[in-house]
Amino acid sequence: MKVTLITGASSGIGEAFARRLAAEKHNLVLVARSEKALHELCDELMLKHKIFAHYVVLDLAEPDPDLRLLEEVKKHDLEVDWLINNAGFGSVGDFAKLEIDRELQMIELNISALVTITHAFLQGMRERKRGTIINVSSAAGFQPIPFMATYAATKAFVSSFSEAIAEENKPYGIQILALCPGSTKTNFFAASNIDRPIQVKGQQTVKDVVETGMRAVASGRTKVVSGVVNKIGAMMGKFTPNFISRRLMAKVLRSRFQK
Ligand SMILES: NC(=O)c1ccc[n+]([C@@H]2O[C@H](COP(=O)([O-])OP(=O)(O)OC[C@H]3O[C@@H](n4cnc5c(N)ncnc54)[C@H](OP(=O)(O)O)[C@@H]3O)[C@@H](O)[C@H]2O)c1
């Protein structure tokens, strides 16, 4: 059976992708750590849309998350046709004062898990000459961001990596998209210990972000920024030299994080 595997599906953008794709009759494998939320979502979507929905409770920041997911897929005789690498979190603050273990955990989740899981499921997609991968990156990845240094760097990696492998896999009929949301109303800020979003004006909803992603997949794009305000921000980030944008960001954020 063909399925769509979504990481970080227990809330926010991942949950919204699950809802949207279930309505389009995708069968689902949902992954996160919160068992209750996954269980309830699977039950609801199976009942409402008459689809197959399975969940896997897994901490993706632990080593070898791909092995458990491959095992689950094999056990239930599933084919991962769509993969949405969405699980992630961030941090803000003066890097020297942040908990290093948490920063490393972020790198494990935002980068290592995404790379490992993509590699694992690309093999089957290549054999079948078909597949879609959406890697949830961020508008934060367009430039270095002082006081959000690790998070912005993880998302720069996700975008660069996704764009590169998108080209490698075009001859195999596999589409890969880097989806770059800006500030979006989710649990992200609480989960990332951020007391208030840096950008509140123009915050998007999860539905806006998912719509952008779905439209980009339909039109065969490789990278998309969600939202007009974020598109303008990303363009400015692209055309403003880093030494200017990083100094501006530092100026704005220093008073908040270096007292
Ligand atoms: N919200 C924004 O403003 C924004 C902007 C740009 C990009 N993004 C990106 O969008 C993605 C989704 O975030 P969101 O905004 O939807 O936030 P969210 O509501 O906090 O969702 C994050 C998801 O990731 C899962 N997750 C976190 N740590 C995990 C772990 N160690 N193992 C497995 N799953 C884990 C969470 O589930 P459990 O806690 O149940 O494990 C949850 O389902 C992230 O990659 C984020 O960087 C968000």
The ligand as a Gaussian input file, in Angstrom:
#p B3LYP/6-31G(d) Opt

LIG

0 1
 N        6.153000      27.857000      13.317000
 C        7.025000      28.594000      12.670000
 O        7.037000      29.844000      12.810000
 C        7.980000      27.943000      11.669000
 C        8.625000      28.789000      10.734000
 C        9.505000      28.215000       9.826000
 C        9.740000      26.863000       9.843000
 N        9.122000      26.062000      10.773000
 C        9.423000      24.635000      10.771000
 O        8.228000      23.909000      10.659000
 C        8.429000      22.595000      11.190000
 C        7.239000      22.219000      12.038000
 O        7.167000      23.066000      13.149000
 P        5.791000      23.677000      13.693000
 O        5.858000      25.139000      13.514000
 O        4.642000      22.935000      13.158000
 O        5.987000      23.426000      15.261000
 P        5.324000      22.375000      16.267000
 O        3.869000      22.583000      16.341000
 O        6.142000      22.512000      17.518000
 O        5.599000      20.969000      15.592000
 C        6.821000      20.309000      15.684000
 C        6.590000      18.842000      15.463000
 O        7.861000      18.168000      15.530000
 C        7.756000      17.089000      16.460000
 N        9.027000      16.849000      17.126000
 C        9.752000      17.725000      17.857000
 N       10.842000      17.117000      18.356000
 C       10.795000      15.836000      17.927000
 C       11.617000      14.703000      18.123000
 N       12.741000      14.773000      18.860000
 N       11.269000      13.529000      17.550000
 C       10.129000      13.445000      16.829000
 N        9.308000      14.474000      16.588000
 C        9.637000      15.657000      17.148000
 C        6.681000      17.533000      17.458000
 O        6.049000      16.429000      18.051000
 P        6.362000      15.814000      19.490000
 O        6.642000      16.932000      20.420000
 O        5.120000      15.043000      19.764000
 O        7.543000      14.911000      19.285000
 C        5.690000      18.223000      16.529000
 O        4.846000      17.273000      15.935000
 C        9.774000      22.648000      11.926000
 O       10.767000      22.020000      11.148000
 C       10.063000      24.128000      12.050000
 O       11.453000      24.401000      12.104000
 C        8.238000      26.587000      11.679000

